Amino acid sequence: REFFKSFLEVLNLPRQSGRFNISTQFPFYREVLYKPDFMNVSRGKPVIFDMDMSPGDFISLIYLLKTPREVIDVKGVLVNGNGWANIATIDVVYDILHMMGRDDIPVGLGNTTALGNPTLGCNNAYAIPLGSGGFIDSDTLYGLARLLPISPRRYTPESSDDPEHRQPSAFEVWQCVRKQLDPGDKITLLTSGPLTNLANISLSDRDASSVIERVYVVGGLIRHEGHEKGNVFTVPTNRYAEFNMFLDPLAAKTVLESNLNITLIPLTAQRKVASFGSVLEALKQTQQTPESKFAQELFSLLKELQSREKLYHHVDIFLGEVLGAVYMVQGSDLKSTVMPKRISVVANTTRSADGQIVISNQSSNLVHALSDFDGDIYYNRLANSLANKKQSAIVANFEEQKAIWSRPPDNSEPKHTKFL
């Protein structure tokens, strides 16, 4: 007993406590925010990217940040709290923005439960596969994310004792972006997860539709008699739903049956570009940038995991998510066909039916569904955009960042920096 008492007293002494401090590891550590100078630069259409932090979303984000600013102007990122990854994965979003020199872009966290559910209520998130540390795709991303430079901005829980750096909400970011619009400007949204954030914005800001030009929705499967099946593989009885719609069917119904101008990138279109081999081959044919290297490593990892681990059999579904970003920017170049559809969404019924999208000729709600495009052109456009040397990374990776922290600052560092 005396031994254990003494032992508990190697452990509780202050000098024995673990105090990892990155600033002591690197003699010239400094926290820097990279913010571009947009003076005398024409700006494209304002865009908000709403994602649930699945692997494909991060490639989509990089692609959008590399798109010429004269074409699109990324104003904000909204993170869905009831999607594929743990909300702390926001750190990866911040790291990618930092890597690309875009620490000016705000990131807003949405609700962690589906629309209409209480904070700790039941929702369909049980259908997301789990790994050893939570949602399986959080496990995958946390390991790979350490290839990225570390941003000074980090996810801060609401219960934190650091209110000054509190994580903004999705609605706060929406309000901020809206206030910054020039007269006559409208916002284009790209959603690549459950539609919880957009539904909550529409319900909280009754005038939101007046400043939304178009919404590109990645997700959904329009059910036809006996044809293609959905992808909610963890709920076998639901044969025709797609995950983004299933995870919050009421939000999907609220958005897709609204008066918003909606282009749907359905599962049928996404499956045309769900080939790891094709996208990796296209990336190999281009020059290498930090962005294309990250994409190649992410897709190679997912391909390997899918081939040898049953738990990862589903990961090719994330390849199709990137299609939404490319189509929004370069749709006219993909030889695409879009079909108008009158649809209705099944919501809050049973697990076997929730999230299904059906044709409803009586419906007044019309969406424009991407039905066909040239897949080869798509792969080449994506690879060439990621390999473009313009608007490339400010800090390529964590190794480069460590080198910066190991030497005193000089005039060779990026000009558009602001020291905290």
N, C-alpha and C positions, 0 to 999 in steps of 0.2 A: 504493500500500500504506500509506504513512504517513497519507494522508487517511482511509482506512477505520479505521485503528488509532485515530486521534484521534477520529473520529466515534463509534466504539463506546465509547470511554472517556467527547453531548447527551442520551448515553443512560444510562450506568451510574453517574453521580454521584448520590448520595442526594437531592440537592435537585431532581433532574430526574425522580425516580420518581413514578409516578402514585399518589396517595394520596387517593382520594375518601373523604370522611368526612361522613356525613349530619349529624353533630352540629355541624360547622362551617358547613354550609349554612343551618341553622336555628338562630337564636340561643337559642331556648328548647326545643330538642329534649329530650324525655325519654321513657324507655321505661316504659310503663304496662301492667299486666295488669288487665283488667276481669273482675271476679268477682262474680256476683250474690249478694245476701244472701237466703238461703232460710229465714231465721228466720220462723216463723209462717206458712209457705207449705206447703200440702199438696202432696205429691209423687205423681205418677202412677206407672204401671208402669215399672220400669227397662228401658231400651233401649240396645242397642249397635248402631251402624251400621257395617257392614263393606262397604267400597266399593273400587273400583279406579281412582277419580279420573277417570272419563270425564265429559264435560260434564254429562250429566243428573244425575250423582251430587251435584254441587254445588248444584243446585236442590233435590234431595231433602234435602240437609243443611240448607239454609236453611229449607225447609218444616218439617222436624222441630224446628228451633230456635224456630220461631214457633208451634208447637203449644202450647196452654196446658200449663203444667207440672203442672197437676192431672190431665192426661190421660196424658202421657208424660214421663219424666225421662231425658233423654239422658245416659248415664253415661260413654260412651266411643266413640271412633271408631277402627276398625281399617282399615288401608290395605293393600290387596293389592299386593304387589310385582311380580306377573307379569301385570298387566292392561294397560289401554289407555294408561297414561301413565307417564312416567319417574318414579322414586320421589322425585326432588327436587320434584315437584309437591305434595308434602306442605306446602310453603310456602303454597300456595293454601288448603289446608285450615285451616292456622293463621290465615291472613288472614281467612277467613270467620268462624271462631270469634271472632276479635278484634273484627271488625265487629259481631257480634251480642252482644258482651259476655259471651262464654262461654270465657274463657281458663282456666277451671277444668276443662274437659273434656280428658282425656288422649287422645293420638293414638299408636297403636301400629303399627309397620311390620312386615308379615309377610314371608315368604320371597319371594325374587325368582325362584324357579323352582317349577315344578309339583311336586306331591306325588310323592315317590319318586325325584326327580331330584337329582343332586349339584349343588353350588353353581354350577358352570360346565357343567352337563350340558345335554343336548338337551331341549327341550320345544316346545310348540306355539305359543310366542310369535311365531314367525316369521310367523304368519298375520295379525298386527296390522299395518295399513298404516303406512308410514313417511313422515314429512315431511322437510323440509330439516334439522331439528334433532333428529331422533330420531322417536319415535312421533308421528304426525301430530296427535293431539289434545292432546299436550303443547304443540306449537307454537301451536295455537289458544288454549289457556288461558293461556299465559304472557303473550301480548299483552293479552288481555282482563283478566287478573288485576290489571294495574296500575291499574284503576279502583278496586280495593279498598284499604282502609287496610293499612298494613304492620304485622304483628304482631311483637312482640319475640321470640316463639318462632320458630325456624327449624329446618329440617331439618339435622341434623348427621350426616355419614357416620360409620360405625363406625370408620374409620381416622383420624378427626379427633384433633387434639391437645388437644381440649377435652372430656375425659370427663365433666366435671360436667354438661354440657348434651347428653349423648349421647341420640340418638333412642331412645325406648323401643320395645321389641318388642311385637308384637301379643299374645303370650302374657303378657308382663308387665302389659299393660293389662287383659287378661282376669282375671288373678289379683288385681289391684288392685280392679277392680269387684266381683269375687266376695267379697272380704273386707269390702267396705263394705255388703253387703246386710244389711237388717234381717232378723230371724228370720221365716221363712215367705215372704220375698220370692223371686221368680224372675225371670230375665232373659228378655226378648224380643229376638231378633236379627232385623235386617233385612240381608240380603246382596244386594249389587247388582253383583257381579263374580264371578270364579272362586271356588270354594268352598275354596280352599287354606287360608285362615286357620281356618275352622271345622273342617275336617278335621284340621288339626294340633292344634287345641285338644282335639278329641275324643280323639285318639290320645295326647296328652301328659297330659291330665287325665281319667282314666278315670271320674271321678265328675261330669263336666261336665253330662251329661244330667239329673242330679238337680236342677240349678238353672236349667235352660232350660225356660221355659214353652212357647214356640213359636218357630219360625223361619220367617220370610217370605223365600222365595228368589225373587229376580227373575232369570229366565233359564230356559233349557230349552225344548224343543219336543217334546211327546209325539207320537211318530210314529204316524199312522194310515195305512192302506193308500192310497197314491197321493195323499194330500191335501197339505196345506200344506208348503212347503219351509222350510229353515232360513235362517240369515243369514251363514254363514261363506263370504262371497263370494270370499275370497282362496284358498279350496281348493274349486274347482268340483266335484271328485269327491265331496265330502261334502255331500250334498244335504239332509240332515235334521238336522244339528246346529245348535245355537245357540252363539254365541261363548263365553259364560260357562262352559258345560259343556265345550266343545272345548278351551279353554285349559288346563284341568286335569281331564280325564275321571276320573282315579282319585279325586281329591278329591270330584267330583260323586257318584261311586259310593259312596264312604265315607259321605257325608252323607245322600244321598237314599235309600239302602238301610239306614239306621240306624233306631233306635227313637225318634228325635226326632219331635216333633209339627210337621209341615211343611206350610205353605201355599205352593203354587207359583204364581208369577205368570208364566205361560209366554209365549212369543213371540206366540202367537195373540191373547192378551189385550192385550199391549203394542201390537200393530199397530193396534188399534182407536183408539188415541190418539196416533198418529204423524203428526199433521198440524200443521205449523208455523202454517198459517193460522188454524186453530181456536184454538190456545193463545194466539197473539198477539192475536187478536180478543177473546178473553175477558179478557186483561190490559188491553187498551185501554178496556174498559168499567168498570174499577175505578179508585179513587183511587190515586195513586202513592206508593209508599214506596221507600226505597233498595233493598229486596229485590226488589220487583216491577220496578223499573227495571233492576236487574242481570239478572234473568231475561229481560226483554224484549230487552235488548241482546245477551245471549248467543244467544237463539233467533233474533233477527233476523240476527245474524252468520252463524250456521250455515245459515239459510235462503238467504242471499245466496251463501255459499260453495258450497252444494249446487247452486244454479242456474247458476253460471258456472265451476266447477272440477270436472273429472271426478274428481279425487282425493278430493273430499268428497261423492261421491254417496251414501255410506252414512250420513250423520250423522243422518238422521231416526230411526235406531234408538235414539238416546239419549233421545228424547222419551218412549219407553215406560218407561224406567227409573224415571221419577218416579212412575209408577203404583204401584209397590210401597210407597212411603212414604205416599201418599194412601190406598191401600187399607188399610194397617195401622192408620191412625188413624181413617178415616171409612168403612170398608168397608160398614158397615150402612146408610149413607146413599146408596150408589151403585146400589141395586137390583141387587145382584150375585147371581150363581149360581155355586156352587162344587160341583165334582164329585169324589167320591173315585175315585182311580185306583191300581191296583196296577202298579207300574212296575219296570223294571230299566234300568241305565245301561251302555252299551257303553264299555269302557275298555281302553286299552293294547292295541289290536288293530292297526288300520291308520288312516291319515289319512282314508280314505274312510268310516270308521265311528265313529271316536272321538267321544265326547260325545253320541251319539244316545240318546234316551230312548224305550224301547219298552214297550208294554203287555205285562205278564207275569202272567197269571191265577194262575200257580203261586207267584208271589212273596208273601211275607208282609208286604212293605213297602207301606204305604198312604200316599199323599200326597193333599192336598186341593188341586185345581187350579182356579184362577179361570177360568171358562169364558165368562162374560158379565157385563156391567154397562152402565149408562147413561153413554155417553161425554160427553154434554152436561153432565150433572150433575158429572162428573169435572172437566171443564175449568173450570166455574164455581167448584167447591170449591177447586181449586188456585189460581185467580186471586184469589179472595176471601181466602184464607189469606195469600197473599203480600202483599196490599194492606192487611191488617189493621194498624192503627196500634199495637196492643198487641204487646209483646215485639219491638219494631222495633229497628233498628240503633242502637248506642251511638255509633259513628262512621260516618257515611254512606258516605264514600269517601276516596280519597287527598287530594283537594283540601281537604276539611274537616280532615283530619289535618295537612296542611301549614299551614293557618291556625292550628290549635292550637299547633303548634311555633313559630309566629312571634310569639306573645304570651306574657307571663308567666302562670303558672298562677293561677287564681282559684277562688273558691268555686262558680262556675257549672258546673264540670266534673262529670261523672258521680260520684255519691257512692260507688258500689261499685267503687272503684279501689284498687289497691295498687301503689305505686311500687317498682320494682326497685332 
